[in-house]
Amino acid sequence: MPPRCCSKPFCPTRSSFWRAAVLAVNAILQITSPAFCQQAGLRLSDAVRQAAERYGSVQVSEEHVAEAAASLRLARTAYLPKVDAIAQVNRATRNNVFGLQFPQGLPTVSGPPLEQNSTSSVWGSSVGFLVAWEPFDFGLRKANDEVARSAQRRASAAVVRSRHELAALVCDAYLTVLAAEQTFQQAEASVRRAEVFERVVEGLVNAKLRPGVELSRARAESAAARTQRVQARRAVDVAKALLARFVNVEPAALGLIPGRLSDAPPVAAAPTLDVAAHPAAKEQDAAMDEAAARVRAAGKAWAPRFHVLGSVYARGTGARASGETLGGLNGLGPSIHNWAAGIGVTFPLMEGPVQRARRDAEAARLRGEGKKREQLISDLTGQMNSAVASLAAAREIAANMPNLLESARATERQALARYRAGLGNAMEVADAQRQLTMSEVDSAVARLAVWRALLGVAKAQGDVESFVEEVSQ
């Protein structure tokens, strides 16, 4: 039967109950938190997806796409007419003279000139609309629209290329963590073997069957094995820190689910390279299209500009043509109405050299983008050849690992048996155990090395997504 709670303001039993309740709630929150969910296991596909959602480089590229889309909408506004609404109220003198002035920023007075120069002032007002529309432009606006479209396509291609590169980096970091964990497991096994051998040597030395120097040697090997274990643990922590940076979680919360990465890699047909399908090549093609669009736009910039003009307005004034001024609020109400319509043509005669220089600059930029594409094709071809060679070598090494590992194990067993029989020394056993540790590490990471080589091929082909889907099944 639970203890009955007292009626005092501070009851120990009641306090303990609430403390237990708070701890239970915290435990539930920790279990349902993202960090706990990450500890349950992270597949390679999940890591790539989370990195694409959270890593900054992809988000920056996506914002560039939004910027390019806004620039396209801005370019399309050039087809719209320009409509200005004007309203003005002023208090000013009404003196006027004959004569001409070039256009400048000083205000002018309309009306006939007056013989007297007076400081008296009157109210003036105006309100109206001014419309200007360019009915045709010899293809300039269409060319600028195509420049904006090509810039948007280039930004979209940059997003795909960023996702491809990020996926390759995440896959490489994921494989690095798995390889580091495999190395750490073999380092643990090496420590256990060294400690077992140390106890064997210690028993023989205590029984006066072996010299004391062999116990020192065995202890040194145990210390070296523990040092290697620390280094292996550090490699795991560093690899997890790199992967955690991409997926934006704490390194301690990373628990990986290898999936097919724990199995032998499949043997597939010889890989091929389609350069045009690579995300980097598509981005470069989009860059060339943008440069070509800029050349076409520069070629249409030097041309007459035709405008259809129209205006409706009204004015009010407190002055008469005779020079008489009206007092009070006269002039505040626009009472004189007018409308106007016309066509205007402007042609910047001296802009020819400027536009030709601009067109030449854009043409040089286009040629430069073409050279970049040639270099990119060469680089991608070289990466593919290197990846294929690495894959072939990794498969041969992995196929040779079982024989190497079995030989190292047999050598270690024979060396230990010879030592126990008094036919060998501690140096032979230490060398055999070191060789066994190296063979175990090489064998453990050889399979992952083949997967890493397959990743290199997928990266060179520009299809890391297929690699991720295959290993995450």
NORRA-V949837 format. One record per helix or strand of 3 or more residues. SS is the DSSP state (h for helix, s for strand). FROM is the first residue (numbers start at 1). LEN is the number of residues. If there is no record, write none. Layout:
BEGIN
ss = <SS,SS>
from = <FROM,FROM>
len = <LEN,LEN>
END
This chain:
BEGIN
ss = <h,h,h,h,s,s,h,h,h,h,h,h,s,s,h,h,h>
from = <12,34,44,56,82,122,140,212,251,259,275,279,305,336,349,426,464>
len = <21,6,11,24,11,12,67,36,3,4,3,21,13,11,72,36,8>
END
